Amino acid sequence: MGFLIKNTNFSIRLSLTVLRLAGFWSPEGSNHRFLYNCYGFGSFMFLLGTYLIIQIVDLYLIWGNLPLMTGTAFVLFTNMAHAAKVVNVLVRKNSIQKIIDDADNVLKGEKSAEGMEIVRSCDHETKLQQLMFYMLTFITTIGWAGSAEKNELPLRAWYPYDTTKSPAYELTYCHQILAILVAAFLNVSKDTLVTTMIAQCRCRLRLVGLALRNLCNDEHVIGESLSDISLKPSAKTLMLTPDQEEQVRIRLRECVVQHQKTLKAAVDLQNCFSEPTFGQFAVSLVIICVTAFQFVSHTSNLVRLFSMGTYLLNMMFQVFIYCYQGHHLSTESEEVAVAAYEFPWYACSVRVRRSVLILTERCRRTAKITAGGFTTLSLTSFMAIIKTSYSMFTLLQRVNERN
């Protein structure tokens, strides 16, 4: 049973490998599926299930005390969103795997130098975002571990025993830190898996645009077809010959097919991740608010202050990478129409020009990912979430001052 995932994209490889090691991405054709599922259930309970139970009980016991409630809520809501995303990955694994395989086959099959550079730039961008996300997460977790006072746990939670006595305190402390660190890295892996899949859709659209620009390029390779016919217009007539026209039509048809497949991949991504993304945005809006409240409430503990600051940045970055990739997906889909005008269409017949016109009209319907159908993933949506979180934060401060 292999645990290392193979893919052209580094972030996809790492994210799926982490999910598999955690028990949430079963190997294909495994003879030990039952044992793996049992392992996954145990992993879920250790990382999330136990935390959800003890934090919900703690929230019930401290209900009405605003500072204590926010101290429990900011991690509780994170874990609830995390659990929902785990369930979504488990339920829709086959659909997600198909999207990943289709994108991998397209990107792996790119032969042109410009196309391979586009694939490399996509890999570099997603790798950088993932490593930044992991780094912020690691710093935050280490900060929480070091901010605990004597005989106090890093995070609030209810336990059915006295956590101030040894060895219960040491064991509970280790469980909290280990579970938080692993769960946080797992959460990053799931988020960057989604954003990387969106980035690969962007990459495929850029490859379609490149193919359209180079329809009349003698050295252009699209799919498995390579033409020995020069596709430069005649110097006398400034038009393509019938043989050249036929080759251009073949290439244009392949471009349209790839464009349609990419748009379908975007729709499949929407179907797989729209609702969980909406839930993540709704939870992130609240988390950013309560984390900012905790940040200004712990000014005496510098380590705690620093860790809450990095956690706040972490939550904002989590929303940002979704919105960033979604925004540029829409932009790249619009650029396909522009690319269609950049090859010498004026040297083609009316039939080819009509086909190009139909393609550009289709590109007016931009590819986009929405969060539950309520808001499109865009930089405008990101700013709206930040502004709303700040408004809720100021309201929370006023309520606390009155009490």
C-alpha atoms as one frame of an Amber mdcrd trajectory, in Angstrom:
protein
   0.000   0.000   0.000   1.771   3.151  -1.260   1.469   6.298   0.814   3.379
   8.733  -1.413   1.228  10.409  -4.067   2.598  11.119  -7.542   1.618  14.318
  -9.351   3.260  16.990 -11.494   2.354  19.628  -8.895   4.290  19.714  -5.611
   1.366  21.067  -3.553  -0.990  18.346  -4.808   1.596  15.672  -3.963   2.193
  17.009  -0.469  -1.477  17.670   0.364  -2.678  14.235  -0.737   0.237  12.497
   0.994  -0.616  14.269   4.273  -4.287  13.313   3.883  -3.331   9.697   3.204
  -1.004   9.525   6.206  -3.798  10.954   8.375  -6.225   8.264   7.179  -8.463
  10.467   5.004  -7.341   9.493   1.474  -7.486   5.735   0.983  -5.185   4.113
  -1.624  -6.812   2.842  -4.805  -7.483  -0.903  -4.951  -6.248  -1.545  -1.416
  -6.914  -4.955   0.139  -6.817  -3.424   3.614  -9.578  -0.827   3.153 -11.368
  -1.776   6.402  -8.193  -1.431   8.492  -7.390   1.879   6.811 -10.902   3.204
   7.529 -10.563   2.167  11.191  -7.251   3.993  11.316  -8.904   7.060   9.764
 -11.706   7.021  12.358  -9.194   6.793  15.213  -7.191   9.626  13.682 -10.320
  11.783  13.371 -11.281  11.228  17.014  -7.746  11.965  18.250  -7.331  15.117
  16.173 -10.852  16.567  16.062 -13.594  14.469  17.644 -12.308  14.721  21.213
 -11.664  18.444  20.871 -15.135  19.163  19.524 -16.771  17.388  22.467 -14.713
  18.975  25.257 -14.870  22.470  23.751 -18.641  22.352  23.224 -19.066  21.297
  26.873 -16.698  24.067  27.980 -18.618  26.652  25.933 -21.847  25.543  27.618
 -20.314  25.855  31.102 -18.925  29.370  30.557 -21.888  30.724  28.590 -22.357
  34.441  29.301 -18.688  35.207  30.071 -17.676  36.964  26.847 -13.849  36.874
  27.232 -13.880  33.159  28.135 -16.383  32.341  25.397 -14.225  33.965  22.716
 -11.201  32.102  24.120 -12.970  28.804  23.435 -14.899  29.783  20.310 -12.002
  30.782  18.054 -10.556  27.236  18.095 -13.948  25.487  18.307 -15.204  27.115
  15.105 -11.931  26.271  13.354 -12.306  22.612  14.326 -15.954  22.539  13.230
 -15.027  23.864   9.773 -12.102  21.438   9.695 -14.362  18.463  10.480 -16.847
  19.501   7.784 -14.055  19.668   5.185 -12.762  16.227   6.208 -16.233  14.734
   5.722 -16.545  16.476   2.346 -13.211  15.030   1.165 -14.210  11.534   2.286
 -17.643  11.669   0.631 -16.456  13.203  -2.664 -13.081  11.503  -2.957 -13.795
   9.862  -6.324 -14.963  13.113  -7.933 -11.960  15.000  -6.543  -9.582  12.271
  -7.736 -10.992  12.496 -11.273 -10.435  16.273 -11.418  -6.868  15.819 -10.156
  -6.097  13.035 -12.660  -7.515  14.982 -15.623  -5.490  18.085 -14.767  -2.342
  16.036 -14.179  -2.650  14.344 -17.577  -3.028  17.697 -19.353  -0.153  19.436
 -17.558   2.131  16.411 -17.781   1.484  16.148 -21.523   2.518  19.722 -22.335
   5.445  19.678 -24.781   6.111  23.280 -25.848   8.767  25.335 -24.032   6.338
  28.183 -23.280   3.722  25.733 -22.060   6.135  23.961 -19.718   7.156  27.350
 -18.322   3.486  28.109 -17.583   3.180  24.752 -15.779   6.355  25.473 -13.770
   5.127  28.943 -12.793   1.843  27.436 -11.555   3.752  24.875  -9.480   6.033
  27.575  -8.050   3.118  29.839  -7.090   1.117  27.122  -5.332   4.225  25.769
  -3.597   5.071  29.232  -2.244   1.531  29.776  -0.940   1.484  26.362   0.708
   4.861  26.793   2.408   3.859  30.252   3.702   0.637  28.761   5.084   2.535
  25.913   6.784   5.056  28.362   8.253   2.364  30.624   9.752   0.606  27.561
  11.174   3.776  26.164  12.748   4.715  29.512  14.340   1.192  29.894  15.750
   1.185  26.403  17.281   4.622  26.832  18.851   3.485  30.185  20.238   0.446
  28.582  21.867   2.614  25.850  23.364   4.959  28.404  24.928   2.284  30.817
  26.132   0.691  28.536  28.742   1.065  29.667  32.349   2.116  27.235  35.086
  -0.347  24.336  35.439  -2.527  25.829  32.692  -3.248  24.364  29.279  -2.489
  26.256  26.062  -6.180  26.279  25.071  -9.388  26.310  27.086 -11.310  23.036
  27.224 -13.380  20.985  29.668 -12.020  17.642  30.889 -13.708  15.118  33.214
 -10.646  15.129  35.504  -8.347  17.594  37.281  -5.863  18.816  34.662  -3.739
  20.716  37.210  -2.313  17.572  38.807   0.528  15.424  37.497   0.653  13.347
  35.309  -2.795  14.363  33.993  -1.531  17.869  33.231   1.516  16.701  31.252
  -0.473  14.127  29.261  -3.273  16.583  28.462  -0.757  19.278  27.531   1.024
  16.923  25.116  -2.288  15.804  23.601  -3.379  19.386  23.010  -0.145  20.465
  21.339   0.288  17.314  19.255  -3.348  17.226  18.132  -3.396  20.946  17.328
  -0.153  20.776  15.344  -1.181  17.738  13.275  -4.764  18.974  12.782  -3.526
  22.412  11.734  -1.140  20.941   9.158  -3.949  18.700   7.930  -6.242  21.720
   7.613  -3.608  23.567   5.580  -3.263  20.525   3.320  -7.000  20.431   2.613
  -7.208  24.157   1.916  -4.169  24.220  -0.352  -5.460  21.123  -2.162  -8.565
  23.088  -3.183  -6.708  26.288  -4.075  -4.102  24.340  -6.059  -6.830  22.590
  -8.043  -8.251  26.030  -8.889  -4.736  27.172  -9.842  -4.415  24.185 -12.176
  -7.651  25.232 -13.896  -6.065  28.651 -14.363  -2.961  26.978 -15.769  -5.028
  24.968 -18.246  -6.783  28.142 -19.414  -3.418  29.810 -19.946  -2.304  26.815
 -22.022  -5.446  27.141 -24.149  -4.658  30.832 -24.640  -1.093  29.952 -25.643
  -2.365  27.383 -28.146  -4.728  29.952 -29.681  -1.973  32.541 -30.052   0.208
  29.964 -31.794  -2.387  28.468 -34.132  -0.259  29.508 -37.117   3.108  28.825
 -35.488   5.095  26.267 -37.516   6.698  24.781 -34.390   3.571  24.742 -32.275
   2.582  21.383 -30.787  -0.924  20.821 -29.450  -1.819  17.450 -28.024  -0.005
  14.809 -30.089  -0.298  16.573 -33.467   2.692  18.222 -35.152   2.317  19.813
 -38.580   4.981  19.774 -41.275   2.991  22.341 -43.272   4.077  25.959 -43.026
   1.134  27.978 -41.703   2.406  31.408 -42.638   0.023  33.319 -44.951   1.004
  33.646 -48.603   3.038  36.761 -49.326   0.930  37.455 -52.405  -2.623  36.817
 -51.263  -2.049  37.264 -47.491  -4.383  34.261 -47.073  -3.887  30.656 -45.991
  -4.085  27.831 -48.517  -6.803  25.126 -48.192  -4.268  22.700 -46.628  -3.164
  25.346 -44.155  -6.802  26.144 -43.351  -7.495  22.489 -42.604  -4.568  22.327
 -40.188  -5.716  25.512 -38.452  -9.242  24.091 -38.118  -7.863  20.909 -36.539
  -5.831  22.916 -34.044  -8.730  25.261 -33.320 -11.012  22.275 -32.705  -8.513
  20.818 -30.226  -8.276  24.197 -28.477 -12.068  24.314 -28.142 -12.118  20.770
 -26.726  -9.453  21.644 -24.134 -11.297  24.860 -23.275 -14.558  22.979 -22.704
 -12.805  20.351 -20.561 -11.250  23.078 -18.430 -14.590  24.828 -17.944 -16.123
  21.480 -16.955 -13.310  21.007 -14.419 -14.200  24.415 -12.941 -17.862  23.347
 -12.695 -16.806  20.078 -11.030 -14.726  22.053  -8.521 -17.773  24.194  -7.821
 -19.892  21.085  -7.204 -17.284  19.524  -4.890 -16.227  22.511  -2.790 -18.859
  25.258  -3.013 -20.721  24.453   0.220 -17.603  23.703   2.336 -16.032  26.940
   1.079 -19.120  28.902   2.108 -18.965  27.272   5.532 -15.269  28.111   5.775
 -15.916  31.757   4.858 -18.753  32.072   7.376 -16.614  30.518  10.109 -13.545
  32.558   9.136 -15.578  35.749   9.407 -16.396  34.896  13.031 -12.912  33.547
  13.813 -11.161  36.685  12.557 -13.480  38.744  14.740 -13.014  36.739  17.977
  -9.274  36.278  17.360  -8.857  40.045  17.052 -10.804  40.376  20.322  -8.501
  37.855  22.011  -5.496  39.635  20.518  -6.323  42.945  22.223  -7.326  41.151
  25.459  -3.965  39.409  26.117  -1.545  42.321  26.070   0.206  41.175  29.288
   1.448  37.850  27.855   3.794  38.732  24.988   4.140  35.146  23.743   0.360
  34.729  23.740   0.005  38.103  22.032   2.433  37.065  19.298   0.766  33.680
  18.744  -2.688  35.270  18.512  -1.301  37.762  16.002   0.078  34.994  13.787
  -3.199  33.061  14.139  -5.078  36.152  12.971  -2.767  36.396   9.950  -3.251
  32.672   9.391  -7.029  32.969   9.212  -6.837  35.967   6.897  -4.337  34.191
   4.634  -6.611  31.143   4.501  -9.457  33.244   3.089  -7.076  35.210   0.865
  -5.686  32.241  -1.089  -9.210  31.033  -1.893 -10.237  34.481  -3.114  -6.937
  35.072  -4.924  -7.145  31.863  -6.944 -10.865  32.309  -7.652 -10.327  35.906
  -8.782  -7.553  34.965 -11.191  -9.531  31.986 -12.510 -12.180  34.426 -13.754
  -9.487  36.721 -15.154  -7.701  33.909 -17.001 -10.982  32.693 -18.529 -11.569
  36.181 -19.952  -8.028  36.275 -21.347  -8.800  33.283 -23.585 -11.033  35.524
 -25.717  -8.200  38.046 -26.063  -5.765  35.288 -27.064  -8.089  34.194 -29.882
  -7.546  37.564 -31.575  -3.752  37.334 -31.421  -3.225  34.812 -34.214  -3.560
  35.938 -37.901  -7.302  35.250 -38.152  -7.522  37.834 -40.927  -5.662  35.370
 -43.200  -8.323  32.701 -42.650 -11.579  32.032 -44.426 -14.979  33.186 -43.215
 -15.623  29.707 -41.803 -12.604  29.858 -39.481 -13.351  33.458 -38.509 -16.890
  32.442 -37.582 -15.542  29.635 -35.379 -13.191  32.062 -33.628 -16.073  34.503
 -33.103 -18.183  31.760 -31.507 -15.269  30.895 -29.211 -14.828  34.510 -28.106
 -18.562  34.825 -27.443 -18.416  31.700 -25.274 -15.526  33.188 -23.316 -17.762
  36.062 -22.207 -19.279  33.611 -19.714 -16.348  33.583 -17.328 -15.378  30.585
 -15.234 -15.941  31.242 -11.554 -16.171  29.469  -8.226 -18.792  30.579  -5.724
 -19.109  29.985  -2.005 -22.449  28.226  -1.670 -23.824  30.273  -4.574 -23.831
  33.412  -2.408 -20.553  35.085  -3.283 -17.916  34.613  -5.970 -14.355  33.887
  -4.890 -12.669  37.198  -5.660 -10.479  39.828  -4.050 -13.597  41.970  -3.611
 -15.156  39.192  -1.526 -11.979  38.983   0.565 -12.136  42.692   1.400 -15.843
  42.376   2.235 -15.106  39.555   4.713 -12.334  41.556   6.387 -14.547  44.660
   6.676 -17.441  42.656   8.125 -15.126  40.952  10.632 -13.809  44.328  11.755
 -17.361  45.644  12.213 -18.219  42.609  14.350 -14.995  43.104  16.331 -15.852
  46.717  17.213 -19.363  45.628  18.222 -17.910  42.888  20.437 -15.626  45.410
  22.123 -18.527  47.751  22.897 -20.613  44.924  24.374 -17.677  43.835  26.551
 -17.055  47.405  27.779 -20.708  47.786  28.795 -20.559  44.544  30.770
